[in-house]
Amino acid sequence: MNLLLLILLLVVLILPTMMMQRRQRRELARIQQVQEDLVIGDHVVSNAGLHAVVRGIDDTTVELETSPSNISVWEKAAIVRNLSQDERESAQAQQVAQPVEEAPEAPLRSEQDPGEQPQR
């Protein structure tokens, strides 16, 4: 009985921790992918909340333009969201969600007037 309670207690304490670590790893992988996919002209958000346009990219730094002719250099690791990529993904999702128009179907025999001859 005591062994069962000990196992249950361990599961209750360890399982949520493992789930949180998994979620954090997934989020970190998403942010790293955003940083790798940056291109000049993307609208981005930094971890400090700065909204800017990417004007230059190096191995570890990016040049961000916050207003015309105001460029500052930031660590690439500070970029957490790519608004341009989010817009592209939502546009693609909308294109997929739009139904394709189908050609009108021929009426069924039951929908035709009884006096009409069937079309051949």
C-alpha beads as a LAMMPS data file, in Angstrom:
LAMMPS data file: protein, C-alpha beads

120 atoms
119 bonds

1 atom types
1 bond types

-500.0 500.0 xlo xhi
-500.0 500.0 ylo yhi
-500.0 500.0 zlo zhi

Masses

1 110.0

Atoms # bond

1 1 1 0.000 0.000 0.000
2 1 1 2.779 2.436 0.942
3 1 1 4.666 1.571 -2.237
4 1 1 1.578 2.350 -4.332
5 1 1 1.177 5.752 -2.661
6 1 1 4.861 6.514 -3.194
7 1 1 4.614 5.653 -6.898
8 1 1 1.440 7.708 -7.280
9 1 1 3.071 10.672 -5.538
10 1 1 6.119 10.455 -7.804
11 1 1 3.931 10.335 -10.911
12 1 1 1.911 13.346 -9.754
13 1 1 5.086 15.357 -9.123
14 1 1 7.216 14.243 -12.071
15 1 1 4.653 14.128 -14.893
16 1 1 3.778 17.872 -14.872
17 1 1 7.482 18.760 -14.780
18 1 1 8.184 16.584 -17.797
19 1 1 5.236 18.085 -19.687
20 1 1 6.443 21.632 -18.989
21 1 1 9.967 20.789 -20.164
22 1 1 8.569 19.316 -23.366
23 1 1 6.504 22.441 -24.036
24 1 1 9.522 24.678 -23.381
25 1 1 11.708 22.655 -25.763
26 1 1 9.054 22.921 -28.468
27 1 1 8.787 26.713 -27.998
28 1 1 12.583 27.092 -28.050
29 1 1 12.776 25.092 -31.284
30 1 1 10.080 27.338 -32.820
31 1 1 11.999 30.498 -31.864
32 1 1 15.262 29.108 -33.246
33 1 1 13.497 28.297 -36.523
34 1 1 12.162 31.868 -36.695
35 1 1 15.697 33.200 -36.198
36 1 1 17.134 30.918 -38.898
37 1 1 14.424 31.850 -41.426
38 1 1 14.932 35.631 -41.162
39 1 1 15.301 37.530 -44.429
40 1 1 15.899 41.203 -45.098
41 1 1 12.611 43.095 -45.111
42 1 1 10.840 40.924 -42.527
43 1 1 8.824 42.663 -39.812
44 1 1 9.927 41.185 -36.480
45 1 1 9.339 41.489 -32.732
46 1 1 12.187 41.236 -30.217
47 1 1 11.993 39.747 -26.737
48 1 1 11.913 43.338 -25.429
49 1 1 8.782 44.045 -27.489
50 1 1 10.531 46.115 -30.161
51 1 1 8.764 46.038 -33.540
52 1 1 11.163 46.629 -36.423
53 1 1 12.124 45.743 -39.988
54 1 1 15.212 43.596 -40.669
55 1 1 17.749 45.582 -42.732
56 1 1 20.828 43.370 -42.333
57 1 1 21.708 39.881 -41.103
58 1 1 25.014 38.429 -39.860
59 1 1 25.763 35.116 -38.180
60 1 1 24.768 36.276 -34.690
61 1 1 23.367 39.799 -35.174
62 1 1 20.608 41.572 -37.086
63 1 1 20.238 45.217 -38.039
64 1 1 16.755 46.450 -37.182
65 1 1 15.142 49.610 -38.516
66 1 1 12.594 51.037 -36.085
67 1 1 11.933 54.240 -38.024
68 1 1 13.282 55.639 -41.298
69 1 1 17.103 55.854 -41.125
70 1 1 17.169 54.670 -37.477
71 1 1 19.019 51.334 -37.542
72 1 1 20.293 49.488 -34.474
73 1 1 22.188 46.215 -34.125
74 1 1 20.611 43.430 -32.037
75 1 1 21.564 39.874 -31.210
76 1 1 19.717 37.424 -33.425
77 1 1 18.698 35.545 -30.262
78 1 1 16.546 38.551 -29.272
79 1 1 14.122 37.957 -32.173
80 1 1 11.138 35.917 -30.986
81 1 1 8.476 36.529 -33.669
82 1 1 8.446 37.126 -37.395
83 1 1 5.271 39.030 -38.251
84 1 1 5.917 38.730 -42.003
85 1 1 6.126 34.946 -41.723
86 1 1 2.923 34.889 -39.635
87 1 1 1.151 36.883 -42.375
88 1 1 2.428 34.534 -45.103
89 1 1 1.260 31.477 -43.154
90 1 1 -2.197 32.956 -42.522
91 1 1 -2.539 33.883 -46.223
92 1 1 -1.652 30.312 -47.205
93 1 1 -4.148 28.951 -44.687
94 1 1 -6.887 31.186 -46.125
95 1 1 -6.131 29.987 -49.654
96 1 1 -6.417 26.374 -48.524
97 1 1 -9.639 27.089 -46.632
98 1 1 -11.411 28.683 -49.623
99 1 1 -13.682 26.155 -51.342
100 1 1 -13.078 25.366 -54.979
101 1 1 -16.027 26.158 -57.225
102 1 1 -17.473 23.050 -58.789
103 1 1 -19.271 22.736 -62.103
104 1 1 -23.066 22.584 -61.776
105 1 1 -24.406 19.071 -61.780
106 1 1 -27.083 17.811 -64.159
107 1 1 -30.529 17.595 -62.517
108 1 1 -31.642 14.223 -61.258
109 1 1 -34.522 12.459 -63.025
110 1 1 -36.783 13.055 -60.056
111 1 1 -36.153 16.819 -60.374
112 1 1 -37.182 16.943 -64.066
113 1 1 -40.734 17.631 -65.189
114 1 1 -42.633 14.430 -65.927
115 1 1 -43.383 15.641 -69.472
116 1 1 -39.707 16.223 -70.313
117 1 1 -37.707 13.708 -72.210
118 1 1 -34.500 12.596 -70.491
119 1 1 -31.376 14.142 -71.965
120 1 1 -29.089 11.709 -73.748

Bonds

1 1 1 2
2 1 2 3
3 1 3 4
4 1 4 5
5 1 5 6
6 1 6 7
7 1 7 8
8 1 8 9
9 1 9 10
10 1 10 11
11 1 11 12
12 1 12 13
13 1 13 14
14 1 14 15
15 1 15 16
16 1 16 17
17 1 17 18
18 1 18 19
19 1 19 20
20 1 20 21
21 1 21 22
22 1 22 23
23 1 23 24
24 1 24 25
25 1 25 26
26 1 26 27
27 1 27 28
28 1 28 29
29 1 29 30
30 1 30 31
31 1 31 32
32 1 32 33
33 1 33 34
34 1 34 35
35 1 35 36
36 1 36 37
37 1 37 38
38 1 38 39
39 1 39 40
40 1 40 41
41 1 41 42
42 1 42 43
43 1 43 44
44 1 44 45
45 1 45 46
46 1 46 47
47 1 47 48
48 1 48 49
49 1 49 50
50 1 50 51
51 1 51 52
52 1 52 53
53 1 53 54
54 1 54 55
55 1 55 56
56 1 56 57
57 1 57 58
58 1 58 59
59 1 59 60
60 1 60 61
61 1 61 62
62 1 62 63
63 1 63 64
64 1 64 65
65 1 65 66
66 1 66 67
67 1 67 68
68 1 68 69
69 1 69 70
70 1 70 71
71 1 71 72
72 1 72 73
73 1 73 74
74 1 74 75
75 1 75 76
76 1 76 77
77 1 77 78
78 1 78 79
79 1 79 80
80 1 80 81
81 1 81 82
82 1 82 83
83 1 83 84
84 1 84 85
85 1 85 86
86 1 86 87
87 1 87 88
88 1 88 89
89 1 89 90
90 1 90 91
91 1 91 92
92 1 92 93
93 1 93 94
94 1 94 95
95 1 95 96
96 1 96 97
97 1 97 98
98 1 98 99
99 1 99 100
100 1 100 101
101 1 101 102
102 1 102 103
103 1 103 104
104 1 104 105
105 1 105 106
106 1 106 107
107 1 107 108
108 1 108 109
109 1 109 110
110 1 110 111
111 1 111 112
112 1 112 113
113 1 113 114
114 1 114 115
115 1 115 116
116 1 116 117
117 1 117 118
118 1 118 119
119 1 119 120
